[in-house]
């Protein structure tokens, strides 16, 4: 989902088309079969607004606002189709007349009951990896490696290159400082399209080539070095620049369960097999840092499957003709905390118990780097928390000749019912959304 520019809480939008809402988001991809769009709107309490309860509710769209492949005729034409099928009719039915109930009846909101959130994996800092199943480790290899690869209708691969930084003419023990390069490849039949990001190139300068749009790839970049890439498969890549490092986050929908491999592991809800090698053997999640280093080295790429562009003499000599994994490079596996080191006290104050933050402060001698790592780690944990499935019991109607109090239908919510004067309530006066996804009690009725 992407923020709806017509109702953005961060920009003070008045949400003309969704009165009562303070923020709306749109599905990035249109439905493949019909080219339709989806929208979710929320009130000031964070509750999703449904069209059954309000004319400001979340509405699906006959035509996606941004269009959909092949973009040649309605309802797939960007902008025009959405305006023709959804916006003009909204003006006629809702803004210029009192017939909005006809419009909303044909655009019922989708609640959370059928939504399956994606799984997230991240890499950040010097560098540290958090897999789809929650395993975390540090791999400081020097070379080019596979973060994740999977097979579906389209084959996707995400690769990372780790290069050594030099300070004052000397090599350091950091493998990912300022030189991480990320490339994303999509293949469809004989077509091959590639997107590249480098920390040396301002991400705000990136654009989405037309061939990528034509196969359903969505690219969004911001001036503060953030970029989002979404594929028609539902997979996504987020890249953020911070403190001289790149934070890479990959999100995959449930349909990729048991179909991934690489440094981000096998996405199956079981972290015990995330250290899976190319030959399908596994090692213990309690492996030593040296063993983890061997695991990472196993996922070095080959020239035949490389996504990278080798367009300079340095890249050709260092990576194309050189080893994909530099076996002679040995990083710091467990940096020593010297109580006499004045940096240690500052590190403890900044990092607390965050092992990644402490690692990066000691190896880079930079509190700024450690803080960047700490924030990236916190953001990942917050994202995983927000991606937990939400239990919704679905919309409840008010009884005929009666009213209801409440429009939240999530776990723990209570909906109370009352009857108009002259009518008596039968059934449950209040119903609670239970963990099973069903409402407690019985349907309320108002009888004379």
MARKOL-15082 format. One record per residue (C-alpha): residue number from 1; residue in one letter; chain; x, y, z. Coordinates in steps of 0.2 Angstrom, whole numbers, plus 5000, padded with zeros to 4 digits. Layout:
N
REC,NUM,A,A,X,Y,Z
...
This chain:
448
REC,1,X,A,5000,5000,5000
REC,2,X,A,5005,5018,4997
REC,3,X,A,4999,5034,5004
REC,4,X,A,4984,5042,4995
REC,5,X,A,4990,5059,4990
REC,6,X,A,4972,5065,4992
REC,7,X,A,4971,5061,5010
REC,8,X,A,4988,5061,5018
REC,9,X,A,4989,5064,5037
REC,10,X,A,5007,5070,5035
REC,11,X,A,5002,5084,5023
REC,12,X,A,4986,5090,5031
REC,13,X,A,4975,5084,5018
REC,14,X,A,4956,5088,5020
REC,15,X,A,4951,5071,5013
REC,16,X,A,4937,5078,5001
REC,17,X,A,4932,5062,4995
REC,18,X,A,4932,5053,5012
REC,19,X,A,4924,5065,5025
REC,20,X,A,4928,5060,5042
REC,21,X,A,4945,5051,5037
REC,22,X,A,4962,5058,5042
REC,23,X,A,4972,5046,5031
REC,24,X,A,4970,5034,5017
REC,25,X,A,4981,5022,5008
REC,26,X,A,4980,5014,4991
REC,27,X,A,4985,4997,4985
REC,28,X,A,5000,4999,4974
REC,29,X,A,4995,4985,4962
REC,30,X,A,4979,4984,4953
REC,31,X,A,4969,4967,4953
REC,32,X,A,4977,4957,4938
REC,33,X,A,4960,4952,4931
REC,34,X,A,4950,4968,4932
REC,35,X,A,4962,4982,4934
REC,36,X,A,4953,4987,4950
REC,37,X,A,4960,4997,4964
REC,38,X,A,4958,4996,4983
REC,39,X,A,4958,5009,4996
REC,40,X,A,4958,5010,5015
REC,41,X,A,4954,5025,5025
REC,42,X,A,4955,5028,5044
REC,43,X,A,4948,5040,5057
REC,44,X,A,4957,5050,5070
REC,45,X,A,4957,5035,5082
REC,46,X,A,4966,5024,5069
REC,47,X,A,4950,5014,5065
REC,48,X,A,4946,5009,5048
REC,49,X,A,4931,5017,5041
REC,50,X,A,4919,5006,5032
REC,51,X,A,4906,5012,5019
REC,52,X,A,4892,5003,5028
REC,53,X,A,4895,5015,5042
REC,54,X,A,4900,5031,5033
REC,55,X,A,4901,5039,5016
REC,56,X,A,4919,5043,5020
REC,57,X,A,4923,5024,5021
REC,58,X,A,4936,5014,5012
REC,59,X,A,4931,5011,4994
REC,60,X,A,4937,4999,4981
REC,61,X,A,4939,5007,4963
REC,62,X,A,4933,5001,4947
REC,63,X,A,4949,5008,4939
REC,64,X,A,4965,5009,4948
REC,65,X,A,4971,5027,4949
REC,66,X,A,4988,5023,4943
REC,67,X,A,4982,5011,4929
REC,68,X,A,4988,4993,4926
REC,69,X,A,4996,4984,4912
REC,70,X,A,4995,4985,4897
REC,71,X,A,4987,5002,4900
REC,72,X,A,4979,5003,4883
REC,73,X,A,4961,5004,4886
REC,74,X,A,4948,5007,4900
REC,75,X,A,4948,5003,4915
REC,76,X,A,4967,5001,4914
REC,77,X,A,4972,5019,4908
REC,78,X,A,4981,5029,4922
REC,79,X,A,4971,5043,4929
REC,80,X,A,4958,5043,4916
REC,81,X,A,4949,5027,4920
REC,82,X,A,4948,5030,4939
REC,83,X,A,4941,5048,4935
REC,84,X,A,4929,5041,4923
REC,85,X,A,4922,5026,4933
REC,86,X,A,4925,5032,4951
REC,87,X,A,4927,5051,4953
REC,88,X,A,4914,5058,4941
REC,89,X,A,4901,5046,4949
REC,90,X,A,4906,5051,4966
REC,91,X,A,4903,5069,4962
REC,92,X,A,4886,5065,4954
REC,93,X,A,4880,5053,4968
REC,94,X,A,4888,5061,4984
REC,95,X,A,4895,5079,4982
REC,96,X,A,4881,5085,4970
REC,97,X,A,4866,5075,4977
REC,98,X,A,4860,5065,4991
REC,99,X,A,4861,5048,4983
REC,100,X,A,4878,5043,4990
REC,101,X,A,4870,5027,4997
REC,102,X,A,4869,5020,4979
REC,103,X,A,4887,5024,4976
REC,104,X,A,4893,5015,4993
REC,105,X,A,4881,5000,4990
REC,106,X,A,4891,4996,4974
REC,107,X,A,4908,4999,4983
REC,108,X,A,4908,4990,4999
REC,109,X,A,4923,4991,5010
REC,110,X,A,4935,4977,5012
REC,111,X,A,4939,4974,5031
REC,112,X,A,4954,4965,5038
REC,113,X,A,4947,4948,5038
REC,114,X,A,4955,4942,5022
REC,115,X,A,4971,4952,5023
REC,116,X,A,4987,4942,5025
REC,117,X,A,5002,4953,5030
REC,118,X,A,5019,4950,5022
REC,119,X,A,5034,4944,5030
REC,120,X,A,5049,4955,5032
REC,121,X,A,5068,4952,5032
REC,122,X,A,5081,4966,5034
REC,123,X,A,5100,4969,5032
REC,124,X,A,5108,4985,5040
REC,125,X,A,5124,4991,5048
REC,126,X,A,5141,4982,5046
REC,127,X,A,5131,4972,5041
REC,128,X,A,5118,4962,5051
REC,129,X,A,5104,4951,5045
REC,130,X,A,5087,4948,5052
REC,131,X,A,5078,4934,5042
REC,132,X,A,5060,4931,5038
REC,133,X,A,5058,4919,5052
REC,134,X,A,5067,4930,5065
REC,135,X,A,5084,4923,5066
REC,136,X,A,5098,4937,5067
REC,137,X,A,5116,4936,5064
REC,138,X,A,5131,4946,5058
REC,139,X,A,5140,4942,5041
REC,140,X,A,5155,4953,5036
REC,141,X,A,5160,4944,5020
REC,142,X,A,5169,4954,5007
REC,143,X,A,5161,4950,4990
REC,144,X,A,5144,4948,4981
REC,145,X,A,5131,4937,4989
REC,146,X,A,5113,4932,4987
REC,147,X,A,5101,4940,5000
REC,148,X,A,5086,4930,4994
REC,149,X,A,5080,4921,4979
REC,150,X,A,5064,4912,4975
REC,151,X,A,5054,4905,4961
REC,152,X,A,5036,4909,4955
REC,153,X,A,5028,4915,4939
REC,154,X,A,5042,4927,4938
REC,155,X,A,5059,4923,4945
REC,156,X,A,5066,4936,4957
REC,157,X,A,5083,4938,4964
REC,158,X,A,5090,4951,4976
REC,159,X,A,5109,4952,4978
REC,160,X,A,5121,4963,4989
REC,161,X,A,5139,4968,4986
REC,162,X,A,5150,4971,5001
REC,163,X,A,5166,4981,4998
REC,164,X,A,5180,4986,5010
REC,165,X,A,5182,5004,5016
REC,166,X,A,5198,5012,5017
REC,167,X,A,5203,5025,5030
REC,168,X,A,5219,5035,5029
REC,169,X,A,5225,5023,5015
REC,170,X,A,5222,5008,5026
REC,171,X,A,5209,4994,5024
REC,172,X,A,5197,4992,5038
REC,173,X,A,5188,4977,5045
REC,174,X,A,5171,4984,5039
REC,175,X,A,5164,4976,5024
REC,176,X,A,5148,4986,5020
REC,177,X,A,5153,5004,5024
REC,178,X,A,5147,5017,5011
REC,179,X,A,5149,5004,4997
REC,180,X,A,5134,4993,4998
REC,181,X,A,5126,4991,4981
REC,182,X,A,5109,4983,4978
REC,183,X,A,5102,4977,4962
REC,184,X,A,5085,4969,4959
REC,185,X,A,5082,4958,4943
REC,186,X,A,5065,4953,4936
REC,187,X,A,5064,4941,4922
REC,188,X,A,5048,4937,4912
REC,189,X,A,5051,4925,4897
REC,190,X,A,5066,4932,4887
REC,191,X,A,5064,4949,4895
REC,192,X,A,5076,4955,4908
REC,193,X,A,5075,4971,4917
REC,194,X,A,5087,4978,4931
REC,195,X,A,5086,4991,4944
REC,196,X,A,5102,4997,4952
REC,197,X,A,5105,5008,4968
REC,198,X,A,5122,5013,4974
REC,199,X,A,5125,5023,4990
REC,200,X,A,5136,5035,4980
REC,201,X,A,5121,5040,4969
REC,202,X,A,5107,5051,4976
REC,203,X,A,5092,5040,4977
REC,204,X,A,5081,5055,4973
REC,205,X,A,5088,5054,4955
REC,206,X,A,5082,5037,4952
REC,207,X,A,5067,5034,4940
REC,208,X,A,5057,5020,4934
REC,209,X,A,5060,5015,4916
REC,210,X,A,5045,5012,4905
REC,211,X,A,5049,4994,4902
REC,212,X,A,5048,4991,4921
REC,213,X,A,5031,4999,4922
REC,214,X,A,5025,4989,4908
REC,215,X,A,5028,4973,4917
REC,216,X,A,5020,4979,4933
REC,217,X,A,5035,4986,4943
REC,218,X,A,5032,5001,4955
REC,219,X,A,5046,5012,4960
REC,220,X,A,5045,5026,4972
REC,221,X,A,5059,5037,4978
REC,222,X,A,5061,5051,4990
REC,223,X,A,5073,5065,4992
REC,224,X,A,5080,5058,5009
REC,225,X,A,5088,5043,5001
REC,226,X,A,5073,5031,5002
REC,227,X,A,5067,5020,4988
REC,228,X,A,5053,5007,4987
REC,229,X,A,5051,4994,4973
REC,230,X,A,5036,4983,4972
REC,231,X,A,5033,4969,4960
REC,232,X,A,5017,4962,4953
REC,233,X,A,5020,4946,4963
REC,234,X,A,5017,4956,4979
REC,235,X,A,5035,4956,4984
REC,236,X,A,5044,4972,4988
REC,237,X,A,5061,4979,4992
REC,238,X,A,5064,4995,5002
REC,239,X,A,5081,5003,5003
REC,240,X,A,5085,5017,5015
REC,241,X,A,5101,5027,5016
REC,242,X,A,5107,5032,5034
REC,243,X,A,5123,5037,5042
REC,244,X,A,5134,5031,5027
REC,245,X,A,5125,5014,5027
REC,246,X,A,5111,5006,5017
REC,247,X,A,5096,4997,5026
REC,248,X,A,5089,4984,5014
REC,249,X,A,5072,4977,5018
REC,250,X,A,5063,4964,5008
REC,251,X,A,5044,4960,5011
REC,252,X,A,5036,4944,5004
REC,253,X,A,5018,4938,5004
REC,254,X,A,5013,4922,5011
REC,255,X,A,5013,4913,4994
REC,256,X,A,5032,4912,4995
REC,257,X,A,5032,4902,5010
REC,258,X,A,5044,4887,5009
REC,259,X,A,5051,4894,4992
REC,260,X,A,5065,4906,4997
REC,261,X,A,5084,4903,5000
REC,262,X,A,5099,4914,5003
REC,263,X,A,5106,4924,5017
REC,264,X,A,5088,4928,5023
REC,265,X,A,5084,4910,5025
REC,266,X,A,5069,4899,5021
REC,267,X,A,5053,4908,5025
REC,268,X,A,5042,4895,5033
REC,269,X,A,5040,4901,5051
REC,270,X,A,5054,4890,5058
REC,271,X,A,5071,4899,5061
REC,272,X,A,5079,4882,5065
REC,273,X,A,5082,4880,5046
REC,274,X,A,5087,4897,5041
REC,275,X,A,5106,4892,5040
REC,276,X,A,5102,4882,5024
REC,277,X,A,5116,4880,5012
REC,278,X,A,5115,4879,4993
REC,279,X,A,5116,4860,4994
REC,280,X,A,5101,4860,5006
REC,281,X,A,5111,4855,5022
REC,282,X,A,5108,4865,5037
REC,283,X,A,5118,4870,5053
REC,284,X,A,5113,4875,5071
REC,285,X,A,5106,4892,5075
REC,286,X,A,5119,4892,5089
REC,287,X,A,5133,4891,5077
REC,288,X,A,5149,4901,5080
REC,289,X,A,5152,4917,5071
REC,290,X,A,5166,4908,5061
REC,291,X,A,5153,4895,5056
REC,292,X,A,5141,4909,5051
REC,293,X,A,5154,4917,5040
REC,294,X,A,5156,4900,5031
REC,295,X,A,5137,4900,5028
REC,296,X,A,5137,4917,5021
REC,297,X,A,5152,4913,5010
REC,298,X,A,5142,4898,5003
REC,299,X,A,5129,4911,4996
REC,300,X,A,5142,4920,4985
REC,301,X,A,5135,4922,4968
REC,302,X,A,5142,4917,4951
REC,303,X,A,5145,4927,4935
REC,304,X,A,5132,4917,4926
REC,305,X,A,5119,4923,4938
REC,306,X,A,5126,4940,4943
REC,307,X,A,5114,4955,4943
REC,308,X,A,5128,4967,4944
REC,309,X,A,5135,4979,4931
REC,310,X,A,5154,4978,4929
REC,311,X,A,5157,4995,4920
REC,312,X,A,5173,5000,4927
REC,313,X,A,5191,4993,4928
REC,314,X,A,5190,4992,4947
REC,315,X,A,5174,4982,4946
REC,316,X,A,5180,4971,4933
REC,317,X,A,5196,4967,4941
REC,318,X,A,5189,4966,4959
REC,319,X,A,5173,4956,4956
REC,320,X,A,5170,4950,4938
REC,321,X,A,5187,4942,4936
REC,322,X,A,5190,4941,4955
REC,323,X,A,5183,4929,4968
REC,324,X,A,5165,4932,4972
REC,325,X,A,5169,4929,4990
REC,326,X,A,5186,4935,4996
REC,327,X,A,5192,4921,5007
REC,328,X,A,5208,4930,5012
REC,329,X,A,5198,4944,5021
REC,330,X,A,5194,4940,5039
REC,331,X,A,5183,4952,5048
REC,332,X,A,5181,4955,5067
REC,333,X,A,5170,4941,5073
REC,334,X,A,5168,4947,5091
REC,335,X,A,5175,4964,5095
REC,336,X,A,5183,4966,5112
REC,337,X,A,5175,4978,5125
REC,338,X,A,5189,4986,5135
REC,339,X,A,5183,4994,5151
REC,340,X,A,5198,5006,5149
REC,341,X,A,5192,5012,5132
REC,342,X,A,5183,5029,5134
REC,343,X,A,5172,5024,5120
REC,344,X,A,5164,5009,5129
REC,345,X,A,5155,5020,5142
REC,346,X,A,5147,5030,5128
REC,347,X,A,5143,5015,5119
REC,348,X,A,5134,5007,5133
REC,349,X,A,5124,5023,5136
REC,350,X,A,5119,5024,5118
REC,351,X,A,5116,5006,5113
REC,352,X,A,5110,4998,5130
REC,353,X,A,5109,4979,5126
REC,354,X,A,5107,4981,5107
REC,355,X,A,5121,4969,5101
REC,356,X,A,5122,4976,5083
REC,357,X,A,5124,4994,5089
REC,358,X,A,5138,4989,5101
REC,359,X,A,5146,4978,5087
REC,360,X,A,5146,4993,5075
REC,361,X,A,5152,5006,5088
REC,362,X,A,5167,4995,5092
REC,363,X,A,5172,4990,5074
REC,364,X,A,5169,5007,5066
REC,365,X,A,5174,5018,5082
REC,366,X,A,5159,5028,5078
REC,367,X,A,5144,5032,5089
REC,368,X,A,5135,5039,5074
REC,369,X,A,5136,5022,5065
REC,370,X,A,5131,5013,5080
REC,371,X,A,5116,5025,5082
REC,372,X,A,5111,5022,5064
REC,373,X,A,5112,5003,5067
REC,374,X,A,5101,5005,5083
REC,375,X,A,5088,5014,5074
REC,376,X,A,5087,5002,5059
REC,377,X,A,5086,4988,5072
REC,378,X,A,5072,4996,5081
REC,379,X,A,5063,5000,5065
REC,380,X,A,5063,4982,5059
REC,381,X,A,5056,4976,5076
REC,382,X,A,5043,4989,5075
REC,383,X,A,5038,4984,5057
REC,384,X,A,5037,4965,5062
REC,385,X,A,5026,4970,5077
REC,386,X,A,5015,4980,5065
REC,387,X,A,5014,4966,5052
REC,388,X,A,5006,4954,5065
REC,389,X,A,4990,4947,5058
REC,390,X,A,4975,4957,5065
REC,391,X,A,4959,4948,5070
REC,392,X,A,4943,4956,5064
REC,393,X,A,4925,4949,5067
REC,394,X,A,4918,4959,5052
REC,395,X,A,4905,4973,5051
REC,396,X,A,4889,4972,5062
REC,397,X,A,4873,4980,5056
REC,398,X,A,4862,4990,5068
REC,399,X,A,4845,4982,5071
REC,400,X,A,4830,4988,5061
REC,401,X,A,4822,5002,5071
REC,402,X,A,4837,5003,5082
REC,403,X,A,4855,5010,5083
REC,404,X,A,4872,5003,5087
REC,405,X,A,4886,5011,5097
REC,406,X,A,4904,5008,5090
REC,407,X,A,4912,5006,5073
REC,408,X,A,4927,4996,5077
REC,409,X,A,4926,4977,5073
REC,410,X,A,4943,4971,5079
REC,411,X,A,4948,4959,5093
REC,412,X,A,4941,4965,5110
REC,413,X,A,4929,4978,5102
REC,414,X,A,4912,4979,5109
REC,415,X,A,4896,4985,5099
REC,416,X,A,4881,4989,5110
REC,417,X,A,4863,4990,5103
REC,418,X,A,4848,5001,5108
REC,419,X,A,4830,5002,5101
REC,420,X,A,4820,5017,5096
REC,421,X,A,4806,5022,5107
REC,422,X,A,4792,5010,5107
REC,423,X,A,4803,4995,5102
REC,424,X,A,4810,4981,5113
REC,425,X,A,4827,4973,5111
REC,426,X,A,4829,4955,5109
REC,427,X,A,4845,4946,5107
REC,428,X,A,4862,4952,5114
REC,429,X,A,4863,4970,5120
REC,430,X,A,4881,4970,5117
REC,431,X,A,4893,4959,5107
REC,432,X,A,4912,4957,5109
REC,433,X,A,4924,4952,5095
REC,434,X,A,4932,4936,5100
REC,435,X,A,4949,4928,5096
REC,436,X,A,4941,4916,5085
REC,437,X,A,4935,4930,5074
REC,438,X,A,4917,4928,5078
REC,439,X,A,4906,4939,5088
REC,440,X,A,4899,4934,5105
REC,441,X,A,4881,4933,5109
REC,442,X,A,4866,4933,5097
REC,443,X,A,4859,4945,5083
REC,444,X,A,4850,4960,5090
REC,445,X,A,4832,4963,5085
REC,446,X,A,4820,4977,5089
REC,447,X,A,4802,4972,5090
REC,448,X,A,4786,4982,5094
